[in-house]
Amino acid sequence: MPPDLANLPRHVDRRIGAELVKRFYFPISPRTLERWPLAWRHVNGRAVTETAELLALAGRMFDAAAPIRSGQRLVEKPMPDLLRLRKHQVSGKRDATAEFATAPSDAGSRLCDRVVKDRDGSERQSRATKVPETGR
């Protein structure tokens, strides 16, 4: 709802202008108004501007701001439990992506077969140690 200009003063200084912008639109300091492209008149050592011009610019700035949602996501994507991709540094200064495929085991842990894919596309397999259960 735009402010009613009939009940506001015709000209305001930076301090009163910042209070009006804060009341109707968003928090701002009087020092910030110095950088706004407004026509200022210096009267008795005070810089004053028209209230209508000030609030019109504040309204345009508020309308131009993009709305951003915050908070937690309502629906989370399920994580795959059987396959995990991890990057490992392999000897010989080669980066490799390791793919872990789990197989059920006893004693509350799982054995992992590790398939390593190197940069050149070659693959090799190795047996990894036991991975503890995540409690699911």
N, C-alpha and C positions, 0 to 999 in steps of 0.2 A: 504494500500500500504506500503510495507516494505521500510525502509529508504535505500538510496544508500550509501553503506559503502565506496565507492571510494572517495566521497566528504567530508568524516568525518575523524577526526584524529584517528590514530591507538589506542592510549591509552588516557584515560581521567581521571581526578580526580573526586571526589564526586560532586563538585559544577557543573562542566561542564556535568557530567553524568546525574545529576538531570535535568538540562536544556534540554538535548537531550531526556530523557524519557518524560518530560513534553511536548516537541514539537511534538513527534511522537505518544505517547500513552496516558498518564494520568498524572495528577499533582502529584508531589512527592517532598520531601525535601531532601537535601543532607544527613541529619542525618539518614533518613530512609534507605539509601543505605548501611549504616554500618551493618545492620542486614541481608542484602541479601547474599545468598551463592555464592559469587564471589571470584575469586582468586585476591587478592590485592598485589601489590608490593609497598614497601615504598622507594621512591626515593626523595632525597633532602627534607625530612620531609613531603612529600606528598604521600598519598595513591592513586595509579593509578591502573586501570584495563583495560582490552581490551574492546574496544567499541563494537565489534561484540558479545562478550559474554554478555555484559550488555544489549544490545538491544534485543538479543535473549531471555534472561530471562524475560525482560519486555513484549515482545510479547507473550510469553507463559502465563504469568500472566494475560494479557489482554484477551487472547482467553479463558482462564479458567473461567473468571468472568461470572456469569449468568446474562443475560439481564433481567431487571425488568422494567415493564411498570408502568408509573405513570399518574396521572391526573384523571379526572372524568370519570365514566363509561358512555358509550354512551347510553346503554339501561338499564333503572332501572326496577326492578321487581315491579309490582303493589302491594300495601299493601291491605290486606283484610279490608274492612271498617266495616263489620257487626260484626265480631268476633275478640275479642282481648283477649290475654292470659296475665294475670298478676299474679305475686306471691305476696301473702299477709302473714303477720304474724298474726296468729289467736291465741286467748287466749288459755292458756293451753300449750304453747311452742310447737305448732304443725305448721309445714309449710303446706300451702295449695295453690293450684293453682285455681284462680278464673277465670271463663269464663264468659264474658259479652256478652249477646245477646241483641241487641238493637231493640227497637220497635219505629216506627215513632210517634211523638207527636207534639203538637202545640207549639207556642211561640219560635221557633228556637232551641229547645233542644230535647233530646231524653231521655226516661225512660229506665233504664237497669234492666233486670232480672239477678240476680247474682246467678250462680250455683257454689258452692264451692266444690272442690274435695279434701278430706283429704288424708294423706299418706296411711291410711289403706283401701282406696277405697270407703269409704262412701261419700255420697253426701248430701248436704242440700241447700235449696234455700232461698234467701232473696231478698228484693226489695231495690235497690240502689237509690241514689239521682239522679237528672237530670244531664246528661252529656251535656255540650255545644257542638253545632255543630262545626265542624272543618273548615267550610267555603267552602266545596266542593260542 
